[in-house]
Amino acid sequence: MNEPRVDDFDVLRSRVRLTGVLTAQTALHIGSSGGGDVGAADLPVQKTVHGYPFIPGSSLKGVVRSTLEGILRAAKNERLRACDPLRDDACAAGGERSGPLKEHCAVCRLFGSHLVASHVRFSDARMLDESGSPPIETRDGVSIDRDLRVAAGRRKYDLEVVSPGTAFSLEIFVVNPEPWLMGLLVTGLDQIAEGFTAIGGFTSRGLGRVSIAWSALERVTAAQLLAGKKVEALDVEAELDGYRAALATMAEGGT
């Protein structure tokens, strides 16, 4: 059987949707460029038009991708490698930029590159309960002179954070998923859920710790769509364990 192509977006073999709840265990700061208004915090958080905080899908995707790149570069596994995006020959095995698309590194095969689109889509994570007052706190901060190790003169600022305990809906779509690549995605998400990777800014100060509780995994194939069938609900924990096992097999030299 031929290995699925990296650029296989002309066909839809299957699509999966993974959903769950992401809960802030510590305060969370996903920065916005909306500061500067009279009365506004110097460093505001991302908000909807109704003033409730949310986490952009691009932020979540970027955190998972950078986490996996660090893991794969450290592991030095030739079957599971991460390219250096700053190099001209990034993601072409043998150093040839025009190399076959199938020779893309594991991370680019999943998240995309300048040559091929991403197989993964993260939805914006909206609050589960957008009623009442937005759970946003304002904290004081002071810039530090790193040479003198003292507070820099007149550099106090206001920092907005999302309150601990705030819950967000988490939704991820994957087109034409391969089990071992799904295992790679799950591994990155596990690092976030277990606290090894934080989300947002000011993480060195303790912000950005979250937990993840998965609630459902659904899959639909092209044949099912043509037959008018609904998406297939799977055992989420069993499927995630299977994806992790497929990744381990690939890392050990299997297929």
N, C-alpha and C positions, 0 to 999 in steps of 0.2 A: 504494500500500500504506500502510495506516495505521501510524503509529509505535507500537511496543509501549507499553502502559501501564506507569506506574511501579508501580502497585498491582496487578500481574498475578499475584498468588499463588493465584488461583483456578484457574489453568491451569499445566501443567507442559510447556512446549515442549521444554526440554532442561535438562540439568544437567551441569556439568563439575567435575572434581576435578583439582587441580594439586598434585603432591607433589614433595618434594625434601628436601635435607639442609641445615640451618642450623648452621654451625660457628662457635664463638666464636673470634675472632682475638685478642682481648684479654680480660682478665677481665670478667665479666658480673655485674651485680647487679640482679635482679628482686626487689624488696623484699617482705617478708611482715610481717604484724602480730603474728607469734608471738614477739616478744622479751619479755624480762622473766622468763623461767624461770631458775632457779638454774643457773649454768654456761652459759647460752645467750648468743649474741652479742647486742649491743645492736641491731644492724641485720641480721637474718637474711635469707636468700633463700627464695624459694618452694620447698617440697619436697613430694614425694609422701608417702604414709603410710609408705613404706619408706625415706625419708630422701634420695631422689635429687632433684636440682634439676629443675625444669621451667619452661617459659615459658607463662603463661596465654594462651589465644587472644585474650582481651580486650586484653591488653597489646600483642600484635602488631597487632591490628586498629586499636587506638588510635594507634599509631605511624604506620602507613601512612596512616590518615585525616588526621592532623594534618599530615603531610608534604605530602599532596596539597592540603590547604586552603591551605597557605602558597604552594605553587607556583601554584595557580590565581588566588589573590588578587594575586600579583605580576604574572602574565601579563596580567591585565585583558582577557581574551578573553570577549566577550559570550556566545559559544556554550558556553564552558567556564568557568563561574564557580563560586565557592564562597560560600555565604551566611555571614552573621554570626549565629551561633546565639544571641547575646545580644540580638538585636533582636526585637521582637514580630512584625515582618512578615517574619521569616526565611523564605526559600525560596518566597516568592510574588512572581512577577514583577509589576512595576508597583506594589509596595508594598501589595498586598491580601493579607491573611493567608488569606482564603478562596479564593485563586486556584486554578486547576486543578492537579491533582497533576502533570501533565506538565511544569509550569513549575518543578518542583523543580530546585535547582542540581545540577550534575554529581555532586558528592560525596554529597549526600543521596540522589540516585537510586541510587547504588551501595551506600552504607553505611547508608541509612535515616535517619529523622528522627522527631520527635514525632508525625508524621502518617502515616508509612509505614514498613513493616519493611525490614530490610536484605536485600539479595540475596546478601550474602557471609557465609560462616561460616568462621572460623578455628578449627581444632582446637587443643587444648593441645599444645604441642611437648614431647614426652617424649624423654628421652635414648635414643639408639640402643642403647646397651649399659648396662643397669642391672644390672651385676654388679661385684663388688669394692667397694672403698671409694668413697663418693660424692666426686666431684671438687670439693670445696669447700675454699677457703682462708679464713683469718681474717686481716684486716689491721687495723692500728691507724689511727685517724683522730683529728683534733683540730679542734674547732669554731673558726672564726676570727671575731674581732670585726671587722666590716667597717668600722667607724668608725676604730678604732685600728690596724687591719691587723696585729694580733698574735693569738696564741692566746688564746682566751677562757679564763678561770680555771676549772680543774677540769672541763673539758668534753671529756675524752678519751673515745673510744668505739671499740667493736670492730665491724668491718664484714665480713660474709661475702660472698665472691665465688665465682662458678663459674670454675674454672680454664680458661685458654686451651686451645683444641684440643678442647673438649667438643662433641660433635655431637648435634644434636636432629633428630627427624623433623618435617617441615613439611608440613601438609596443609590445603588451602583448597578449599571448595566454593562454587560460584556457581550460583544458580538463574536460569533464563531469561536467560543472558548476552547482552548486546549487544556486538558486536566493539569498538566505540569505548570502551565502559565497561570492557571487559576490558583495553583498552590503557591506560586510566587506572590500573587496579589494578596492572598490570605495571610502569608507570612508577614508582609508589610503592615497589614491591618492588625495582626496580632501584636506587633511591636508597639503600636499605638494603644491598643486595648490593655496591654500589660504594663504600660507606663514608661517603657524604654524610649519612646519617641513622644514628644509633646507637640502641641498644635499652637500656631500663632506666635506672637511676639513676647518678649520678656520672659522666655522660658527659663533662663538662668536664675531668675528671681522666684521661681516656683510656679509661674503661671503655665497654663496649657495642658495640665494633666486631665485626661478624659478616660471614661470607660465606654465599652461598646457591648451591647446585648443584641445578638442577632435574633430576628423573629421569623424570617421566611426566606426561602430560596425557590424561585420559580424558573421553569425552563419551557421554551416553546420552540418547535422545529418548523421548517418550511412545510412539511407534509401536514402537520397538525393545523397550521394556519389555513391551508387550502381545504382541509376537511371541516373547517369551522369549529374546531375544538378549542377549549379554553386552555390557558397556560397550565402546565403541570406543576403541582406543588410537591416539593421534595423534602426529605428529612434534612433540615439545614445542617445539623451537627454532623450527621453521617457523611453528607456530601463534602463538607469542609475538611473532615478527616481524610476522605478519599483524595481530595486535591493535595493535601499536605503529603500524603503517601506517594502520589504521582511525582511530586517535586523531588522527594528523597530518592526515588528510583532514577530519575533523570540525573541527579547529582552524582549517583553512584555508577553511572555509565549505562543505564537501561534506556528504554524508549517509552 
